[in-house]
Amino acid sequence: MEVLTLLPQPFTASQARSVLGTSRRVVIPLLEYLDGHGHTVRVDAATRRMRPR
């Protein structure tokens, strides 16, 4: 999550994939997990943002 806070907000799954150095197959379930636990919020179909702490 700390790495994702360094991205410009809102960010795309592609940006998250690049900064985390992983594949889309891995980053999509990770982002869905973070959405479900309230760490990220979907802005629209393509972008998310970190929820303020």
C-alpha positions, -999 to 999 in steps of 0.1 A, spaced: 0 0 0 29 24 7 41 20 -29 6 28 -42 5 60 -23 35 72 -43 15 71 -75 -4 101 -88 -40 99 -75 -61 85 -90 -41 57 -106 -48 30 -131 -42 -8 -128 -15 -4 -153 3 22 -132 0 -1 -102 13 -31 -122 43 -11 -133 53 3 -99 48 -31 -82 67 -50 -109 40 -76 -114 15 -88 -140 -20 -77 -146 -31 -112 -136 -17 -105 -101 -25 -68 -97 -62 -69 -105 -71 -94 -76 -48 -74 -53 -66 -41 -61 -100 -59 -57 -88 -71 -22 -77 -36 -13 -111 -22 -25 -129 -47 -4 -110 -39 27 -114 -1 23 -78 7 14 -86 19 -21 -117 33 -38 -128 28 -74 -132 63 -90 -145 49 -123 -141 18 -144 -104 25 -150 -91 43 -120 -87 39 -82 -74 61 -54 -60 54 -20 -85 61 8 -71 88 32 -59 74 65 
